[in-house]
Amino acid sequence: MALGISLDEALRMKPSRVGYVENIFPLVNAGWTRTDCEAYLRGIGLDVPPKSACVFCPYQSAQEWASLTEDDLARAIAFDESIRHTRPGYRCYVHREMRPLSELDLSSPGIQLAFDAWLDECDGVCGL
């Protein structure tokens, strides 16, 4: 299975979880970063798509939270509320501030927090 992980996301490279599929990483093998991919797309006259992520991904930057459409924000809020009491004794949240998305002002990128370094941790395998 060819996966479009670029060189700057190489930490996300993982072997397949099943024996009958072998993951390959053509962009990494070519030494392409996301910037290289964007330049290629522009060079052939295509628009650069937005970075992909689940709308409720906790690894989003403040700017990515702020850029959610109204529909995606509603989906993220619904998911956030659905996980609140899934772990007995704990309250679960998708946002790093450990507060309900419905209570946060996500309309502005605001200040980047110190643990934005975690933003590259997504393995892309949550399956949701």
URJO-V642389 format. One record per pair of residues at least 4 apart in sequence whose ideal C-beta (glycine too) atoms are under 6 Angstrom apart, sorted by the first residue. I is the first residue (numbers start at 1). GAP is how many residues later the second one is. D is the distance in Angstrom with one decimal. If there is no record, write none. Layout:
# URJO-V642389
I:GAP:D
I:GAP:D
This chain:
# URJO-V642389
1:20:5.3
1:22:5.4
2:22:5.3
2:24:5.6
3:20:5.7
3:22:5.7
4:23:6.0
5:4:4.8
5:7:5.2
5:8:5.9
5:20:5.4
6:21:4.7
6:26:5.6
6:27:5.4
6:28:4.8
6:31:5.9
7:21:5.4
7:24:5.9
7:25:6.0
7:26:4.9
8:25:4.7
8:26:5.6
10:18:5.5
12:111:5.7
12:112:6.0
13:12:5.5
16:5:4.2
16:7:4.8
27:5:4.4
32:4:4.1
32:5:5.7
38:10:4.8
41:5:4.4
41:7:5.3
53:4:4.5
55:17:4.2
55:20:5.2
55:21:4.6
56:20:4.3
56:23:4.2
56:38:4.8
58:36:4.9
59:60:5.0
59:62:5.6
59:63:4.8
60:4:3.9
60:5:5.2
61:58:5.7
62:47:4.5
62:48:5.0
62:50:5.9
63:46:4.3
65:41:4.5
66:40:5.6
66:42:5.8
66:43:4.9
68:4:4.4
68:5:4.4
76:25:5.7
77:24:4.7
77:25:5.1
80:14:4.7
80:21:4.5
83:9:4.5
84:7:5.8
86:6:5.8
87:5:5.7
93:5:5.0
95:6:5.7
99:4:5.4
99:5:5.9
112:4:4.9
